Amino acid sequence: MCFLRAKKLIFLIHYSHINPNAAARCASFVSGQSLLVPRELWPRLVLAAFLNVACWMTLMGLALLWLPASEAALIAYTMPVWASMLAWPILGERPNLLRVISLVMAFAGLAAIMGGNGFAASAEKMPGIIMALGGAIGFAVGTVLAKKLPLTLPPLSAAAWQIGIGCLPVAVVGLLVEKADVATLSNLGWILIAYSTVIQFCVAYVSWFAALARLPASVAAIGTMAVPVIGVVASAVALHEPLGPGQIAALVFTLAGVVLATRS
């Protein structure tokens, strides 16, 4: 999976934080879904936005200041491990043998892809490790709480509010500490921002919440391990990054673990 460098990530959030929310709200309006939020739902809505959007984006972006992308990705995708561990005591989702095997398979395959050069922990990398781990655990907590304290809102409305609330503090900090020149953006840059707005934020988050509503939390979390697989394949096609037999075998192993999880 290709991660943006931290500066580029903050730049992207700086100029696209309003657009995902606006796009999701427009989609909600067009589909006829209400954006009204009952007063009693606001605390859990804000908590969900903090864990699922703000915490994940901020901590993972800042982790890249201290970690290579491959190491940050490995830590990020420990999320299913934490989600499975939390789902047992909180949701009563006792992990069966098939689910444990699928988790081990998916993570082992991912480790083989991303960690080919090894993972070297050091004092210099510790801030990045802590931030990446915090982002992974935060997203896992958000995943489990989404099942424990569900938002009884239409899916598009729930996504619109979480994206808007979650991006707001990130955008405020970005406006205070970052200065970016829009004029330097190429046509490709604007296309990528549009893609990030519509696909990465709107479509991806709506799809994630829909999957979480239909699957056990641990199974949905394991399913996210297909993301770096798609990223590696897309990088090989679009950027001509090397994709040898060993990496292909690891990709297949990871996907096999994800498929196995859906049958558990």
C-alpha positions as CSV (number, residue, x, y, z in Angstrom):
1,M,0.0,0.0,0.0
2,C,1.3,3.4,-0.9
3,F,1.2,6.0,1.9
4,L,1.5,9.7,1.3
5,R,4.4,11.4,3.0
6,A,3.3,13.3,6.0
7,K,3.7,16.7,4.4
8,K,1.7,15.7,1.4
9,L,-1.0,14.1,3.5
10,I,-1.4,17.3,5.6
11,F,-1.5,19.3,2.4
12,L,-4.2,17.1,1.0
13,I,-6.3,17.3,4.1
14,H,-5.8,21.1,4.2
15,Y,-7.5,21.5,0.8
16,S,-9.9,18.6,0.8
17,H,-11.3,18.5,4.3
18,I,-14.5,20.4,3.4
19,N,-15.1,18.6,0.1
20,P,-15.5,15.0,1.4
21,N,-18.1,16.2,3.9
22,A,-19.8,18.3,1.2
23,A,-19.8,15.5,-1.3
24,A,-21.2,13.0,1.2
25,R,-23.9,15.5,2.3
26,C,-24.9,16.1,-1.3
27,A,-25.2,12.4,-1.9
28,S,-27.2,12.1,1.3
29,F,-29.5,14.9,0.1
30,V,-29.9,13.5,-3.4
31,S,-30.7,10.0,-2.0
32,G,-33.4,11.5,0.3
33,Q,-31.6,10.5,3.5
34,S,-32.1,12.9,6.4
35,L,-29.0,14.6,7.9
36,L,-30.8,15.3,11.2
37,V,-29.1,13.8,14.2
38,P,-31.1,13.0,17.4
39,R,-29.7,14.8,20.4
40,E,-28.9,11.6,22.3
41,L,-26.7,10.4,19.4
42,W,-24.4,13.3,19.3
43,P,-21.9,12.0,22.0
44,R,-21.4,8.7,20.2
45,L,-21.3,10.4,16.8
46,V,-18.5,12.7,17.9
47,L,-16.6,9.7,19.5
48,A,-17.0,7.7,16.4
49,A,-15.7,10.6,14.2
50,F,-12.7,11.0,16.5
51,L,-11.7,7.4,16.4
52,N,-12.6,6.4,12.9
53,V,-11.5,9.6,11.1
54,A,-9.5,12.1,13.1
55,C,-7.4,9.7,15.2
56,W,-6.6,7.4,12.3
57,M,-5.7,10.1,9.7
58,T,-3.6,12.2,12.1
59,L,-1.6,9.6,13.9
60,M,-0.9,7.5,10.7
61,G,0.1,10.7,8.8
62,L,2.5,11.9,11.6
63,A,4.0,8.4,12.0
64,L,5.5,8.7,8.6
65,L,7.8,11.4,9.9
66,W,9.6,8.7,11.8
67,L,8.9,5.5,10.0
68,P,9.3,4.2,6.4
69,A,5.9,3.6,4.7
70,S,6.3,-0.2,4.8
71,E,6.8,-0.3,8.6
72,A,4.0,2.2,9.2
73,A,1.7,0.0,7.1
74,L,2.7,-3.1,9.0
75,I,1.8,-1.5,12.3
76,A,-1.4,0.1,10.9
77,Y,-2.7,-3.4,9.8
78,T,-2.3,-4.8,13.3
79,M,-5.8,-3.2,13.6
80,P,-7.7,-6.5,13.0
81,V,-5.7,-8.1,15.8
82,W,-6.8,-5.4,18.3
83,A,-10.3,-5.4,17.0
84,S,-10.6,-9.2,17.4
85,M,-9.2,-9.0,21.0
86,L,-11.6,-6.2,21.9
87,A,-14.6,-7.8,20.3
88,W,-14.4,-10.8,22.6
89,P,-14.9,-9.0,25.9
90,I,-17.0,-6.1,24.6
91,L,-19.2,-7.8,22.0
92,G,-19.0,-11.4,23.0
93,E,-17.5,-12.4,19.6
94,R,-15.5,-15.4,20.8
95,P,-12.8,-16.0,18.2
96,N,-13.2,-19.5,16.7
97,L,-10.3,-21.5,15.3
98,L,-11.1,-20.7,11.6
99,R,-11.1,-16.9,12.4
100,V,-7.8,-17.1,14.2
101,I,-6.2,-19.1,11.4
102,S,-7.5,-16.5,8.8
103,L,-6.1,-13.6,10.9
104,V,-2.7,-15.3,11.2
105,M,-2.7,-16.1,7.4
106,A,-3.6,-12.5,6.4
107,F,-1.1,-10.9,8.7
108,A,1.7,-13.3,7.8
109,G,1.1,-12.6,4.1
110,L,1.0,-8.9,4.7
111,A,4.2,-9.0,6.8
112,A,6.0,-10.9,4.0
113,I,5.0,-8.2,1.5
114,M,5.6,-5.1,3.6
115,G,8.4,-6.3,5.9
116,G,10.7,-7.8,3.3
117,N,13.6,-5.7,4.5
118,G,12.9,-6.4,8.2
119,F,11.5,-4.2,10.9
120,A,14.2,-2.5,12.9
121,A,12.9,-0.8,16.1
122,S,15.0,2.0,17.6
123,A,14.7,4.9,20.0
124,E,14.6,7.3,17.0
125,K,11.6,5.5,15.5
126,M,9.7,5.2,18.8
127,P,7.5,8.3,18.3
128,G,6.4,6.9,14.9
129,I,5.8,3.4,16.3
130,I,3.7,4.8,19.2
131,M,1.6,7.0,16.8
132,A,1.0,4.2,14.3
133,L,0.1,1.8,17.1
134,G,-2.2,4.5,18.6
135,G,-3.9,5.0,15.2
136,A,-4.4,1.2,14.8
137,I,-5.8,0.7,18.3
138,G,-8.0,3.8,18.0
139,F,-9.5,2.5,14.8
140,A,-10.0,-0.9,16.3
141,V,-11.8,0.7,19.3
142,G,-14.0,2.7,16.9
143,T,-14.8,-0.5,14.9
144,V,-15.9,-2.4,18.0
145,L,-17.8,0.5,19.5
146,A,-19.7,0.9,16.2
147,K,-21.2,-2.5,16.9
148,K,-21.7,-1.9,20.6
149,L,-23.1,1.6,20.3
150,P,-24.5,1.7,16.7
151,L,-25.4,5.0,15.1
152,T,-29.0,4.6,14.1
153,L,-28.6,6.9,11.1
154,P,-28.8,6.3,7.3
155,P,-25.4,5.1,6.0
156,L,-24.7,8.2,3.9
157,S,-25.7,10.6,6.7
158,A,-23.6,8.7,9.2
159,A,-20.6,8.9,6.9
160,A,-21.1,12.6,6.1
161,W,-21.2,13.6,9.8
162,Q,-18.2,11.4,10.8
163,I,-16.1,12.7,7.9
164,G,-17.1,16.3,8.6
165,I,-16.6,16.2,12.4
166,G,-13.4,14.1,12.1
167,C,-11.8,16.3,9.5
168,L,-12.6,19.6,11.3
169,P,-9.9,19.5,14.0
170,V,-7.3,18.3,11.4
171,A,-8.2,21.1,9.1
172,V,-8.0,23.7,11.8
173,V,-4.5,22.6,12.8
174,G,-3.5,22.4,9.2
175,L,-4.6,26.0,8.6
176,L,-2.6,27.1,11.7
177,V,0.7,25.3,11.0
178,E,0.8,24.7,7.3
179,K,0.9,27.0,4.3
180,A,0.4,25.5,0.9
181,D,0.3,27.2,-2.5
182,V,-2.7,26.0,-4.5
183,A,-1.2,27.4,-7.7
184,T,1.5,24.8,-7.6
185,L,-1.0,22.0,-8.0
186,S,-0.9,20.4,-11.4
187,N,-4.0,19.0,-13.2
188,L,-3.0,15.6,-11.9
189,G,-2.9,16.9,-8.4
190,W,-6.4,18.2,-8.6
191,I,-7.5,14.9,-10.1
192,L,-5.9,13.1,-7.2
193,I,-7.6,15.4,-4.7
194,A,-11.0,14.7,-6.4
195,Y,-10.3,11.0,-6.3
196,S,-9.4,11.2,-2.6
197,T,-12.6,13.2,-1.9
198,V,-15.1,11.0,-3.7
199,I,-13.5,7.5,-3.5
200,Q,-11.1,7.5,-0.6
201,F,-13.4,9.4,1.8
202,C,-17.0,9.1,0.6
203,V,-17.3,5.7,-1.1
204,A,-14.8,4.0,1.1
205,Y,-16.3,5.1,4.4
206,V,-19.8,4.4,3.4
207,S,-18.8,1.0,2.2
208,W,-16.9,0.4,5.5
209,F,-19.8,1.3,7.7
210,A,-22.2,-0.8,5.5
211,A,-19.8,-3.8,5.9
212,L,-19.5,-3.3,9.6
213,A,-23.3,-3.3,10.0
214,R,-23.6,-6.7,8.3
215,L,-20.5,-8.5,9.5
216,P,-19.0,-9.3,12.9
217,A,-16.5,-6.6,13.9
218,S,-13.5,-9.0,13.8
219,V,-14.4,-10.3,10.4
220,A,-14.9,-6.8,9.0
221,A,-11.5,-5.8,10.4
222,I,-9.7,-8.8,8.8
223,G,-11.3,-7.8,5.5
224,T,-9.4,-4.5,5.6
225,M,-6.2,-6.5,5.0
226,A,-7.3,-6.6,1.3
227,V,-6.5,-2.9,1.1
228,P,-2.7,-3.2,1.0
229,V,-3.0,-6.1,-1.4
230,I,-4.8,-3.8,-3.9
231,G,-2.3,-1.1,-3.2
232,V,0.7,-3.4,-4.0
233,V,-1.0,-4.6,-7.3
234,A,-1.9,-1.1,-8.3
235,S,1.6,0.1,-7.6
236,A,3.0,-2.6,-9.8
237,V,0.6,-1.7,-12.7
238,A,0.7,2.1,-12.4
239,L,4.2,2.7,-11.1
240,H,6.0,-0.4,-12.4
241,E,7.2,-1.3,-8.9
242,P,8.6,-4.9,-8.7
243,L,6.2,-7.7,-8.1
244,G,7.9,-11.0,-8.1
245,P,6.8,-14.6,-7.5
246,G,7.4,-14.3,-3.7
247,Q,5.3,-11.2,-3.4
248,I,2.5,-12.7,-5.5
249,A,2.5,-15.8,-3.3
250,A,2.2,-13.5,-0.2
251,L,-0.6,-11.6,-1.8
252,V,-2.5,-14.8,-2.5
253,F,-1.9,-15.9,1.1
254,T,-3.2,-12.7,2.5
255,L,-6.3,-12.8,0.3
256,A,-6.9,-16.4,1.2
257,G,-6.9,-15.4,4.9
258,V,-9.5,-12.6,4.1
259,V,-11.7,-15.1,2.2
260,L,-11.4,-17.6,5.0
261,A,-12.5,-14.9,7.6
262,T,-15.7,-14.3,5.6
263,R,-16.5,-18.0,6.0
264,S,-15.8,-18.1,9.7
